[in-house]
Amino acid sequence: MLRMIFIQLWNERKSNVLIFLELVVVSVFLWYASDALYVQYRSFVRPLGFDISNVYHVQLATVPVSSADYDTSAVHSRKGGGDFLAVYDRLAHHPQVEAVCYTAGNHFHYRGSNRFATFKKDSLVRHGYVRHVDPAYFRVFRVKTADGQSWETLTKALDENRVVVTGTVGTAFFGSAAKALNQEIQITDQGDRDSVFYHVGAVCEPQRYSDFLDYDYAYYKPVGSREAIANSGDGLANGLNLFIRIKPAADNDRFVTGFTREMAQQLRLGNIYLKDVVPMSYYRNEMLRSWMDDIRFYSSGILFFLLNVFLGIIGTFWFRTQQRSAEIGLRMAMGASRRNIFRQLFAEGFALLGVAFLPAAVVFADLMYMEVTEQADMLIPLSGRLLCGMAVTLALIAVMVAIGIGFPACRAMRLQPAETLHEE
């Protein structure tokens, strides 16, 4: 039967050539889009190394010196850091708050202006990030150790004025996270002239800056003692970021409004006041906007190509069914069942798809070999990508071919042999 199907396709090659070319071109573009989505998906599902659920950024600000409300007393202007610590303690004692921490500048995830660092050991050099944080940072963002333990070990390392490196640093420079403990590593912060040798107090799990990026090199060190902060001016509130993890039961759409209204007066200390409360999901959505736009673009492209396949298939086979109505009627008069007619039309369509898919596979494999396709930050075997793209593309087009052939095939099954032969 297969031989007869290919003979039939060859006899109708003039009408098949356009749909053949369409299937080839659409398969290549559909494969490219599905491969890009596959790469993005593989990157997205990997662990981040931190957890932002139920975490909010409490933005503070200071009253301008030129304002009439500016408190000029030394306790609030020259040593306004004490007011910052009082704000910190009030947040920590709030019944809805589970944990509080602060970081320097933009030293937190989903921010594009994190300070850089250079890691060195012998001849090995890697570039990454430095994050000045309060020891409670690991509790707020639920950061675990490299071996899966809770945040207490990481907090203790910063309390002892040692640094915490990510698992990526531990593996690259010492062979494993376990071997990195109590070792020395040379690090140069961005803008600093000389490198500093730090003792590794703990190793946290590998971390990524955002959902679609690879695991990066980073280390954490204390942002400053409470004594140093207490003796700082009130401008300190503009340079430190406060974060709170609230209890899951308190997190809802009304939390920001209610919390801001409740705490606005309590957090107005000296020249420091509450500016805003922003969920960490906001920063995440802003950073991922371009990636999500790409995903929507590829998804729209897939739908567009599938629609083209559907319209091309249904038009071709509808016309072909009309042209072959006499043949179909004769075959039914000779004893062919309606089910056999239906199966043959389907077999012709899938045989045409199979013939068109072979050159499309060769083209896409060549594109992948030349690295024209989506580039991945992580290592994904090319064979796996190729087979996954092949399976997804073939499945999607097969569904459209089945739907496109289904309508003309059902029409062919309803033909009456006597009527078609009489018309002929």
C-alpha positions as CSV (number, residue, x, y, z in Angstrom):
1,M,0.0,0.0,0.0
2,L,2.9,2.3,0.8
3,R,4.2,1.9,-2.7
4,M,0.8,2.8,-4.2
5,I,0.7,5.9,-2.0
6,F,4.0,7.2,-3.2
7,I,3.0,6.5,-6.8
8,Q,-0.1,8.5,-6.2
9,L,1.9,11.4,-4.8
10,W,4.3,11.3,-7.8
11,N,1.4,11.3,-10.3
12,E,0.1,14.4,-8.6
13,R,3.5,16.0,-8.1
14,K,2.4,19.2,-9.8
15,S,-0.2,19.9,-7.2
16,N,2.0,18.5,-4.4
17,V,5.0,20.6,-5.0
18,L,3.7,23.8,-3.3
19,I,2.4,22.0,-0.2
20,F,5.8,20.1,-0.1
21,L,7.7,23.4,-0.2
22,E,5.4,24.9,2.4
23,L,5.9,21.9,4.8
24,V,9.7,22.2,4.4
25,V,9.9,25.9,5.1
26,V,7.4,25.8,7.9
27,S,9.1,22.8,9.5
28,V,12.4,24.7,9.6
29,F,10.9,27.9,11.1
30,L,8.7,25.9,13.5
31,W,11.8,23.9,14.6
32,Y,13.8,27.1,15.2
33,A,11.0,28.6,17.4
34,S,10.4,25.4,19.3
35,D,14.2,24.9,19.9
36,A,14.4,28.5,21.3
37,L,11.5,27.8,23.6
38,Y,13.1,24.5,24.7
39,V,16.4,26.3,25.6
40,Q,14.5,28.9,27.5
41,Y,12.5,26.3,29.3
42,R,15.6,24.3,30.3
43,S,17.2,27.4,31.7
44,F,14.0,28.5,33.5
45,V,13.3,25.3,35.4
46,R,16.7,25.2,37.1
47,P,16.9,26.2,40.8
48,L,17.6,29.8,41.4
49,G,19.5,29.4,44.7
50,F,17.2,31.8,46.5
51,D,13.5,32.4,47.2
52,I,11.7,35.7,46.7
53,S,8.2,34.5,47.6
54,N,6.7,36.6,50.4
55,V,9.6,39.0,50.3
56,Y,9.2,42.8,50.1
57,H,11.6,45.7,49.6
58,V,10.9,48.4,52.2
59,Q,12.2,51.6,50.6
60,L,13.3,54.3,53.0
61,A,14.2,57.9,52.2
62,T,15.5,61.0,54.1
63,V,14.0,64.5,54.4
64,P,16.1,66.9,52.3
65,V,18.4,69.3,54.2
66,S,16.6,72.2,52.5
67,S,13.2,71.1,53.8
68,A,11.6,72.9,56.7
69,D,10.9,69.5,58.2
70,Y,14.6,68.5,58.4
71,D,15.7,67.7,61.9
72,T,19.0,69.4,62.6
73,S,19.7,67.9,66.0
74,A,22.9,65.8,66.0
75,V,21.2,62.7,67.2
76,H,19.1,62.6,64.0
77,S,21.3,64.3,61.4
78,R,24.9,63.3,62.3
79,K,24.0,59.9,63.8
80,G,20.9,59.1,62.0
81,G,22.1,55.6,61.5
82,G,20.6,54.9,64.9
83,D,17.2,55.8,63.5
84,F,17.7,53.3,60.7
85,L,18.5,50.6,63.3
86,A,15.3,51.6,65.2
87,V,13.3,51.2,61.9
88,Y,15.0,47.8,61.5
89,D,14.0,46.6,65.0
90,R,10.4,47.9,64.6
91,L,10.0,45.9,61.4
92,A,11.5,42.8,63.1
93,H,8.9,43.0,65.9
94,H,6.0,43.4,63.5
95,P,3.5,40.5,64.0
96,Q,3.3,39.9,60.2
97,V,7.0,39.9,59.6
98,E,9.0,36.7,59.8
99,A,12.6,38.1,59.1
100,V,14.3,41.4,58.2
101,C,17.6,42.2,56.5
102,Y,19.4,45.0,54.7
103,T,21.9,45.1,51.8
104,A,24.2,47.8,50.4
105,G,23.1,49.6,47.3
106,N,21.6,47.3,44.7
107,H,23.2,44.2,46.0
108,F,20.3,41.9,45.5
109,H,18.9,39.8,42.8
110,Y,16.9,41.0,39.8
111,R,18.8,44.3,39.8
112,G,21.0,45.3,36.8
113,S,23.5,47.4,38.7
114,N,25.1,44.9,41.1
115,R,28.8,45.6,41.9
116,F,31.3,43.3,40.1
117,A,34.1,41.3,41.6
118,T,37.1,39.4,40.2
119,F,38.0,36.0,41.7
120,K,41.6,34.7,41.5
121,K,43.5,31.6,42.6
122,D,46.8,30.8,41.0
123,S,46.2,31.3,37.2
124,L,42.5,30.8,37.4
125,V,40.5,34.1,37.1
126,R,36.7,34.5,37.0
127,H,34.4,37.5,37.0
128,G,31.3,37.7,39.1
129,Y,29.5,39.8,41.8
130,V,30.0,41.0,45.3
131,R,27.1,41.4,47.7
132,H,27.4,43.4,50.9
133,V,24.6,42.0,53.1
134,D,23.3,41.7,56.6
135,P,23.8,38.2,58.0
136,A,20.0,37.8,58.1
137,Y,19.9,38.1,54.3
138,F,20.2,34.3,54.0
139,R,17.1,33.8,56.2
140,V,15.0,36.4,54.4
141,F,15.8,35.0,50.9
142,R,15.9,31.3,52.1
143,V,19.4,30.7,50.8
144,K,20.7,27.2,51.7
145,T,24.2,25.8,52.0
146,A,25.7,23.9,49.1
147,D,24.8,20.6,50.8
148,G,21.2,21.6,51.3
149,Q,21.3,22.7,54.9
150,S,19.4,25.8,56.2
151,W,20.7,29.3,56.4
152,E,22.1,29.2,60.0
153,T,25.6,28.2,58.8
154,L,25.7,31.0,56.3
155,T,24.6,33.6,58.8
156,K,27.2,32.4,61.3
157,A,30.0,32.8,58.7
158,L,29.1,36.5,58.2
159,D,28.8,37.0,61.9
160,E,32.4,35.8,62.2
161,N,33.4,38.3,59.6
162,R,34.2,35.6,57.0
163,V,32.8,35.5,53.5
164,V,30.3,33.2,51.9
165,V,30.9,32.1,48.3
166,T,28.4,30.5,46.0
167,G,28.7,26.8,45.0
168,T,29.9,27.8,41.5
169,V,33.0,29.5,43.1
170,G,33.6,26.6,45.4
171,T,33.5,24.0,42.6
172,A,35.5,26.1,40.1
173,F,38.4,27.1,42.4
174,F,38.6,24.3,44.9
175,G,37.0,21.3,43.1
176,S,33.9,21.1,45.4
177,A,32.0,23.1,47.9
178,A,33.2,20.9,50.8
179,K,36.9,21.5,49.9
180,A,36.4,25.3,49.7
181,L,35.6,25.6,53.5
182,N,38.2,27.5,55.5
183,Q,40.3,28.1,52.3
184,E,41.6,31.4,51.1
185,I,40.6,33.1,47.9
186,Q,41.8,36.3,46.3
187,I,39.1,38.7,45.4
188,T,39.1,42.2,43.9
189,D,36.0,44.3,44.2
190,Q,35.1,46.6,41.3
191,G,36.8,49.9,41.7
192,D,39.4,48.6,44.2
193,R,43.0,48.7,43.2
194,D,44.3,45.8,45.3
195,S,43.1,42.2,45.8
196,V,42.2,40.9,49.3
197,F,42.6,37.4,50.6
198,Y,39.4,36.2,52.2
199,H,38.7,33.1,54.3
200,V,35.8,31.1,53.1
201,G,33.5,30.6,56.0
202,A,30.7,28.9,54.2
203,V,29.5,27.9,50.7
204,C,25.9,28.5,49.7
205,E,24.0,26.8,46.9
206,P,24.8,27.9,43.3
207,Q,22.9,31.0,42.4
208,R,21.6,32.7,39.3
209,Y,21.0,36.4,38.8
210,S,17.7,35.8,37.2
211,D,15.6,32.9,35.8
212,F,17.0,32.8,32.3
213,L,20.7,33.3,33.2
214,D,23.4,30.8,34.0
215,Y,24.9,30.2,37.5
216,D,27.3,33.0,38.3
217,Y,30.3,33.6,40.5
218,A,29.5,35.6,43.6
219,Y,30.4,36.1,47.2
220,Y,28.8,37.7,50.3
221,K,30.5,39.8,52.9
222,P,29.1,41.8,55.9
223,V,27.8,45.2,55.0
224,G,28.8,46.7,58.4
225,S,28.4,46.2,62.1
226,R,25.5,47.7,64.1
227,E,28.0,50.0,65.8
228,A,29.3,51.4,62.5
229,I,25.7,51.9,61.3
230,A,24.6,53.6,64.5
231,N,27.4,56.2,64.1
232,S,26.5,57.0,60.5
233,G,24.6,60.0,59.3
234,D,20.9,59.9,58.3
235,G,21.9,59.6,54.6
236,L,22.6,56.0,55.3
237,A,19.0,55.2,54.7
238,N,19.4,56.1,51.0
239,G,22.3,53.7,50.6
240,L,20.9,50.6,52.3
241,N,18.0,48.5,51.3
242,L,15.6,46.9,53.7
243,F,13.9,43.6,53.0
244,I,11.2,41.8,54.9
245,R,9.9,38.3,54.6
246,I,6.3,38.2,55.8
247,K,4.4,35.2,57.0
248,P,2.6,33.4,54.2
249,A,-0.8,33.9,55.8
250,A,-0.3,37.7,55.7
251,D,0.7,37.9,52.0
252,N,-2.2,39.0,49.8
253,D,-3.2,41.8,47.4
254,R,-4.1,44.1,50.3
255,F,-0.8,43.7,52.2
256,V,1.1,46.6,50.7
257,T,-1.7,49.1,51.2
258,G,-2.5,48.0,54.8
259,F,1.2,47.7,55.8
260,T,2.1,51.2,54.4
261,R,-0.9,52.8,56.1
262,E,-0.1,51.1,59.4
263,M,3.7,51.7,59.5
264,A,4.0,55.1,57.9
265,Q,4.0,56.9,61.3
266,Q,6.0,54.2,63.1
267,L,8.8,54.3,60.6
268,R,9.0,58.1,60.6
269,L,12.1,58.5,62.8
270,G,14.2,61.7,62.7
271,N,14.8,62.4,59.0
272,I,14.0,58.9,57.8
273,Y,10.6,58.0,56.5
274,L,8.9,55.2,54.7
275,K,8.8,55.8,50.9
276,D,7.3,52.6,49.5
277,V,6.9,48.9,49.9
278,V,7.6,46.9,46.7
279,P,7.2,43.1,46.3
280,M,10.3,41.4,44.9
281,S,8.1,39.9,42.2
282,Y,8.0,43.4,40.7
283,Y,11.7,43.5,40.1
284,R,11.6,40.0,38.8
285,N,8.9,40.9,36.3
286,E,10.8,44.0,35.1
287,M,14.0,42.1,34.6
288,L,12.3,39.2,32.8
289,R,10.3,41.4,30.5
290,S,12.5,41.1,27.5
291,W,12.7,37.3,27.9
292,M,9.0,37.0,28.2
293,D,8.6,39.2,25.1
294,D,10.8,36.7,23.2
295,I,8.7,33.8,24.4
296,R,5.5,35.4,23.3
297,F,7.2,36.2,19.9
298,Y,8.2,32.6,19.4
299,S,4.8,31.3,20.5
300,S,3.0,33.6,18.1
301,G,5.3,32.5,15.3
302,I,4.5,28.9,16.1
303,L,0.8,29.6,15.9
304,F,1.2,31.5,12.7
305,F,3.1,28.7,11.0
306,L,0.7,26.1,12.2
307,L,-2.2,28.1,10.8
308,N,-0.5,28.3,7.5
309,V,0.1,24.5,7.4
310,F,-3.6,24.0,8.3
311,L,-4.9,26.3,5.6
312,G,-2.5,24.9,3.0
313,I,-3.3,21.2,3.8
314,I,-7.1,21.7,3.9
315,G,-7.1,23.7,0.7
316,T,-4.9,21.2,-1.2
317,F,-6.8,18.1,0.0
318,W,-10.2,19.7,-0.5
319,F,-9.3,20.4,-4.1
320,R,-7.8,17.0,-4.5
321,T,-10.9,15.3,-3.1
322,Q,-13.1,17.1,-5.6
323,Q,-10.8,16.2,-8.5
324,R,-10.7,12.5,-7.4
325,S,-14.4,12.1,-6.6
326,A,-14.9,9.8,-9.6
327,E,-11.9,7.7,-8.6
328,I,-13.2,7.5,-5.1
329,G,-16.6,6.5,-6.3
330,L,-15.2,3.8,-8.5
331,R,-13.1,2.4,-5.7
332,M,-16.1,2.3,-3.4
333,A,-18.2,0.6,-6.2
334,M,-15.4,-2.0,-6.5
335,G,-15.8,-2.8,-2.8
336,A,-13.5,-0.4,-1.0
337,S,-15.0,0.6,2.4
338,R,-15.4,4.2,3.4
339,R,-12.9,3.6,6.2
340,N,-10.3,2.5,3.6
341,I,-10.8,5.7,1.7
342,F,-10.4,7.7,4.8
343,R,-7.2,5.9,5.7
344,Q,-5.7,6.3,2.3
345,L,-6.2,10.1,2.3
346,F,-4.6,10.3,5.7
347,A,-1.7,8.1,4.6
348,E,-1.1,10.3,1.6
349,G,-0.9,13.4,3.8
350,F,1.5,11.9,6.3
351,A,3.6,10.4,3.6
352,L,3.9,13.9,2.1
353,L,4.8,15.2,5.5
354,G,7.5,12.6,6.0
355,V,9.1,13.3,2.6
356,A,9.1,17.1,3.4
357,F,10.5,16.6,6.9
358,L,13.7,14.9,5.9
359,P,15.3,17.9,4.1
360,A,13.9,20.2,6.9
361,A,15.8,18.1,9.4
362,V,19.0,18.3,7.4
363,V,18.7,22.1,7.2
364,F,18.0,22.6,10.9
365,A,20.9,20.3,11.9
366,D,23.2,22.4,9.8
367,L,21.9,25.6,11.4
368,M,22.5,24.1,14.8
369,Y,26.0,23.0,13.9
370,M,26.8,26.5,12.7
371,E,25.4,27.9,16.0
372,V,22.7,30.0,14.2
373,T,20.1,28.7,16.6
374,E,19.4,30.0,20.1
375,Q,22.5,29.9,22.3
376,A,22.2,28.4,25.7
377,D,24.2,29.6,28.8
378,M,24.2,26.0,30.2
379,L,25.5,22.9,28.4
380,I,22.7,21.1,26.5
381,P,23.7,18.2,24.3
382,L,23.1,19.0,20.7
383,S,21.7,15.6,20.0
384,G,19.1,16.1,22.8
385,R,18.1,19.5,21.4
386,L,17.9,18.1,17.9
387,L,15.7,15.2,18.9
388,C,13.5,17.3,21.1
389,G,13.0,19.9,18.4
390,M,12.3,17.1,15.9
391,A,9.7,15.5,18.1
392,V,7.9,18.7,19.0
393,T,7.9,20.0,15.4
394,L,6.7,16.8,13.9
395,A,4.0,16.4,16.5
396,L,2.6,19.9,16.0
397,I,2.7,19.7,12.2
398,A,1.2,16.2,12.3
399,V,-1.7,17.5,14.3
400,M,-2.4,20.3,11.8
401,V,-2.0,17.8,8.9
402,A,-4.5,15.5,10.6
403,I,-7.0,18.3,11.2
404,G,-6.5,19.7,7.7
405,I,-7.0,16.3,6.0
406,G,-9.9,15.3,8.3
407,F,-12.5,17.6,6.8
408,P,-11.8,16.6,3.1
409,A,-11.6,12.9,4.2
410,C,-14.9,13.0,6.0
411,R,-16.4,14.6,2.9
412,A,-15.0,11.8,0.7
413,M,-16.5,9.2,3.0
414,R,-20.0,10.7,2.5
415,L,-19.7,10.4,-1.3
416,Q,-22.3,8.2,-3.0
417,P,-20.6,5.9,-5.7
418,A,-23.7,6.0,-8.0
419,E,-23.9,9.8,-8.0
420,T,-20.2,10.4,-8.6
421,L,-20.1,7.8,-11.4
422,H,-23.2,9.2,-13.0
423,E,-21.8,12.7,-12.9
424,E,-18.5,11.4,-14.5
